[in-house]
Amino acid sequence: MKKAGIIIGIVAIIIIVVAISTCNGVIPGDSVFQIKVSGTEGLEFSGSYLVTTADGKVTSKSVDGFIPAQYSVTGTMVSVAFQKQTEVGTLIVDIIKDNKVIANEDTTAAYGIVSVATD
């Protein structure tokens, strides 16, 4: 009887740990990425980013913004496509994981598009 109580206690602790670890919305296998938009300060851009998670869910978000900007996403793969809304200036997009730039693209073209993705 005492052994069954110990086993029930251990199972309860495991359930609580799993519940707490999944409450933050991070699926095991996912990572936190930062999408950093820099370049000519005040430059207007628009576009979207797509995120794939470890469980296969794909989400996308359209954004309109001004440099500087930063977006935080969680998943296994990130793809970004942003376009300058002006003829002049520089648009730089970095995808950052664990404080390291893992993907980077830039453009100075009039109304140029930056398309960048993680592997």
N, C-alpha and C positions, 0 to 999 in steps of 0.2 A: 504494500500500500504506500509506504514511504517512497519507494522507487518511482511509482506512478506520479506522485506529487512532484518529485524532482523533474521528471520528464515533462510534465505539463508546464512547470515553471520555466524550463529551458525553451520550450516551444513558444511560450508567451513572450519571452525576451526576444527571441528571433523575430517573431511577428512585429513587435514594437520597433526593433531596429530597422527592419525592412520598410515599415510604414514611414518612419522618420526619414530614412534615406531617399524615399521616393516622393516625399511631400514637396521637395524643392523643385519638382518638375524635370529633373535631369534623369534621363533614361540611362541605365548602365551602358557604356560604350560611347555615349555622347561626350562632346567637349564644348567648352565655352569659347566662342570666337568674338573678337571685336572687329567691326568694319569701320575703319578710320578713313574719313574723307578730308583731304587737305589740299593745299595748293594756294591759289590766289584768294586771299581772305575776302569774304563777302560774295564770292562767285556763286551764282545760282546754279543748281543742278537738279535733275529729276531722274527717276528710274525705278528699279526694283531689285530686291535680293530674294533668293530662293534658298531654303534650308531643308536638308534631308536629315532625318533623325535615325538612330540605330534601329528603331522598330519599323522603318520604311515610310514613315509619314513625311509628306512633302508640304511645306507651307511657303507662301510667297507674300511679300509686302511691297507695295508701291510707296515711294517716298518723294517728297519735294523738299529741298533744303538749301542751305547756304553754308559755304565753307567758313569755319571748321564744323564738322559734324562727326558723330560716332554712334554706332548702333551695336548692341550686344545681342548675340544670338546663341542658341544651343543646338548642337546637332553633330553629325559626322561629316557633312559636306556643305559648303557654302558657295554660292554662285552670285555674282553681283554684276549688274549692268547699269551704269549711270551715264547721263549725257549732260554736257555743259549747255546752259541756256543762253550763252553769249558767244560772240565771235572771238573775244580775246581772253587771255588768262590760262592758267594751268589747273587741271583736275587730276588729283592723285588719289588712288584708292589702295589701301593696305588691308589685307586680312591678317589679323594677329591671333596667335594661339600661344598660351603660356609666355606672354610678353615677348614673343618673337614674331617678326613679319614672315609669314609663310607663303604669301602671294602678294604681288604688287604690279600695278599697271598705272600709266599716266597718259595724258594727252594735252597738247597745246593747240590742236586743230580747232578751227571755227566750228562751234557746235559739236565738238568731238565727243566720241563715246569711249568709255572705259569698260571693258569686259574682263573680269578676273574671277577665278574659281580655285578652290582647294582641290587637291588630288583625291 
